[in-house]
Amino acid sequence: MEAKPFLKWVGGKRKLIPQLEAKFPKFVKSKEFTYVEPFLGGGAMFFYLISKYKLKKAYLNDLNDKLIDTYPFSLFNFFYSVN
């Protein structure tokens, strides 16, 4: 199941994902890894990564605390619907 951002965000990385993915280190494609996102916004890169690769842990952050407060609910709904 593909996870997608639940909102659009100014400055989002969604359209850049193909170019960024081409520059991913090899370990991203071959084993579990920890993902750190200091500027989460709409979370396009995070949702792409959890859909396609093996994340061991993810540390998500943004200066907008109200935005960050929505993520636990959204992630619960995603993982609940997958299982």
Contacts in CASP RR format, 6 or more apart in sequence:
PFRMAT RR
TARGET T0000
AUTHOR 0000-0000-0000
METHOD contacts of the structure
MODEL  1
MEAKPFLKWVGGKRKLIPQLEAKFPKFVKSKEFTYVEPFLGGGAMFFYLI
SKYKLKKAYLNDLNDKLIDTYPFSLFNFFYSVN
1 51 0 8 1.000
1 81 0 8 1.000
1 82 0 8 1.000
2 51 0 8 1.000
3 47 0 8 1.000
3 48 0 8 1.000
3 50 0 8 1.000
3 51 0 8 1.000
3 78 0 8 1.000
4 44 0 8 1.000
4 47 0 8 1.000
5 14 0 8 1.000
5 42 0 8 1.000
5 43 0 8 1.000
5 44 0 8 1.000
5 47 0 8 1.000
6 42 0 8 1.000
6 70 0 8 1.000
6 74 0 8 1.000
7 42 0 8 1.000
8 42 0 8 1.000
9 41 0 8 1.000
9 42 0 8 1.000
9 43 0 8 1.000
9 44 0 8 1.000
12 41 0 8 1.000
12 42 0 8 1.000
12 43 0 8 1.000
12 44 0 8 1.000
13 20 0 8 1.000
13 43 0 8 1.000
13 44 0 8 1.000
13 45 0 8 1.000
14 44 0 8 1.000
17 44 0 8 1.000
17 45 0 8 1.000
17 48 0 8 1.000
20 45 0 8 1.000
27 33 0 8 1.000
28 49 0 8 1.000
28 53 0 8 1.000
29 53 0 8 1.000
31 54 0 8 1.000
32 54 0 8 1.000
32 55 0 8 1.000
32 56 0 8 1.000
33 53 0 8 1.000
33 54 0 8 1.000
33 55 0 8 1.000
33 56 0 8 1.000
34 55 0 8 1.000
34 56 0 8 1.000
34 57 0 8 1.000
34 58 0 8 1.000
34 59 0 8 1.000
35 46 0 8 1.000
35 49 0 8 1.000
35 55 0 8 1.000
35 57 0 8 1.000
35 58 0 8 1.000
35 59 0 8 1.000
36 58 0 8 1.000
36 59 0 8 1.000
37 43 0 8 1.000
37 45 0 8 1.000
37 46 0 8 1.000
37 58 0 8 1.000
37 59 0 8 1.000
37 60 0 8 1.000
37 61 0 8 1.000
38 61 0 8 1.000
38 62 0 8 1.000
39 61 0 8 1.000
39 62 0 8 1.000
40 46 0 8 1.000
40 60 0 8 1.000
40 61 0 8 1.000
40 62 0 8 1.000
40 67 0 8 1.000
40 68 0 8 1.000
40 71 0 8 1.000
41 62 0 8 1.000
41 64 0 8 1.000
41 67 0 8 1.000
42 67 0 8 1.000
43 60 0 8 1.000
46 58 0 8 1.000
46 60 0 8 1.000
49 55 0 8 1.000
49 58 0 8 1.000
50 58 0 8 1.000
60 68 0 8 1.000
60 71 0 8 1.000
61 68 0 8 1.000
62 68 0 8 1.000
END
